[in-house]
Amino acid sequence: MRWIFYNILFAIGYLLMAPGFLLRMARRGGYRRHFRQRLGQYGELTRTRMAGNSGGDRPIWIHAVSVGEVYVAWQMMHALRVKQPGTRFVLSTTSSTGWREAEKRIRQEDILIYNPLDFPFCVRRALDAIQPRALILTESEIWPNLIRACDWRGVPVFLINGRVSDRSAPRYRMLRGWFGPVLRLFRRQLVQSELDRQRLLDAGADPDRVQVMGSVKFDVSHRDSERERAAAELLRRLDMGEGCTILLGGSTWPGEEAILLDIYKKLLPQHPALRLVLIPRHFERADAAAAAISSAGFTCVRKSLLNEGVPPPATGSQAVLLVNTTGEMMGFYAQAGLVFVGKSLCAHGGQNMIEPCLCGKATLVGPHTENFRPVMTELLGVQAIVQVPDAAALEREITALLADPPRRESLGARAAAAVQQRRGVIGRCADLLLQEINATETTAPGLPG
């Protein structure tokens, strides 16, 4: 009865969210592409490539909802394949931005798909087509019908880099009687912190199957020398290169660009070599960010137009570079003197602060970093990052760091060292997953229908 109730609620919820999906189709593109896959329909060719003729040929299915989780999934796929060569994967994602990032990394022998909606008939079609050896979910993905269907078929389900947000934890605990049976179907849940483990236990998970591993995200970030060189050359052309100090706003959300522009305007008279680069979290926000730049009295230089060969309308201190393209942020982080990581001042959750830390940059964030709680605990514990409570404090810290280059360099050095010292979680998780998957296949080699 409870599952009938869930399916009814899920259908209602999906219908209510449909206008938002349609809006994102219009803004981002990509949602319309392969829409039938969201119904579990993958086509004859895809099904043929997915399913092998024997149990050993069956792929491991890894689901990553969007860009950040795609990076985690990609690293896990690489680690598993190193430890067990010949392993094939089906990588599923939910968002069009996640799809675009996954397309850049997927190998020819693997399959990229959109995750099916969590309706029983969609899940059934997907499992019939994929016939996975195992299902690996990333971070906070709990899809009850998919998990239950895998359990019925004897397909082990795992969670990697697991976390439970502040928003979700009370709901999980309140609905323990409903979430508990689903959580206990996981073969193993590998979580980021002791807090995440306790929250899963409070929701009814099996204590013997929940294990703290640390954050996989310390393994995910990698520097890209080619993109770093390209970013350095572009900044040189815009009079933002050697001799300048770049203040970079990475993964910014609405309101955060205006705050950084205000700080930049105030500091520029005292620091004429200061330059500002803004990289919004979603490229479709480029027009809004450009409007904020113009309102602040600066000239917007769009990276997308530079890529098309359009000459920049201005250079130097009166130009603000707006990077409205995807996949280039790490290159620009490496050129920065100071980095602010967004969705932490004017929105909740936070974005990936590990990337600028890996590049050895003085990194600042706002008070809202819930999505990276274990990471922040580690970085704050060794004074490798600066967290501020509000915009006024952000201005004070940026002003102080600009006036003290040795402190700025020391902060960046501690950040890079902290990231390097915390790598290796992916490898340990891969060892545990293969041990469990291989044990499952030894005891139950057949695939139930």
BELRACOR-V200490 format. One line per field, one symbol per residue. phi: phi as a letter, one per 40 degrees, with the letter a starting at -180 (. if undefined). psi: psi as a letter, one per 20 degrees, with the letter a starting at -180 (. if undefined). burial: + if it has 24 or more other C-alpha atoms within 12 Angstrom, else -. A space follows every 50 residues. Layout:
phi->???
psi->???
burial->???
This chain:
phi->.ccccccccccccccccddcccccdcccggcccfcccccgbbgccccccc cccbdccccccbbbcaddccccccccdccccccbdgcbbbbbbbbccccc ccdcbccccbbbbcccccbdccccccccccfccabbbbgbcbbdcccccc cccgccbbbbfcabcdccdccdccbdcccddccccccabbbcaccccccc ccchccdcbbbcbgcccccccacbccccccccccccccfbcdgbbccbbb fcbdgccccccccccccddcbcccbbbbbccbcccdccccccccccgbcc bcccccccgccccabgccbbcbcbbbgbccccdcccbbbbbcfbbbachg bccccccdcgbcbbbccbbdcbdcccdccccbfbabbbcaccccccccdc cccbddcccccccccccccccbchcdccccdcccdccccccccaccbcc
psi->hhhggghghggghghhighgghghghghrhhhpkhhhijjoiqggggghg prirhhiqrppppogbgghggggghgggghhghnqipqqppqrhqhhhgg hhhhiprhirpprppqqlqghggggghhggmqhqppqpekoonghgghhg ghjkoqpqpqkqqorhhhghggghkghghghghiiphpoorhrhggghhh ghijqohijpppirphihhgpqqohghggggggghghjljcpiqopopop lqrphhghghhggghhighhmijqqpppnqgphijgggghhhgghijrpp ophhhhhjjpqpirrbhippponkrqjjhhghgiiqhppppakigjrqgq aoihghghjkqopqrainkhikghghggghhjljqppqhahghggggggg hhimghhghgghghgghgghijrihgghghggghggghhghhhmhqoq.
burial->---------------------------+--+--++-++++++----+-++ ++--++-++++++++++++++++++++++++-----++++++++++++++ +++-++---+++++++++++-+++++++++++++++++++++++++++++ +-+++++++++++++--++--+------++++++++++++++++++++++ +++++++-+++++++++++++++----+--++-++--++++--+++++++ +++++++++++++++-++--+-++++++++++++++-++++++--+-+++ +++--+-----+--++++++++++++++++++++++++++++++++++++ ++++++++++++++++++++++++++++++--++++++--+--++-+++- ++----++++++++++++++-++-++++++-+++-++---------+--
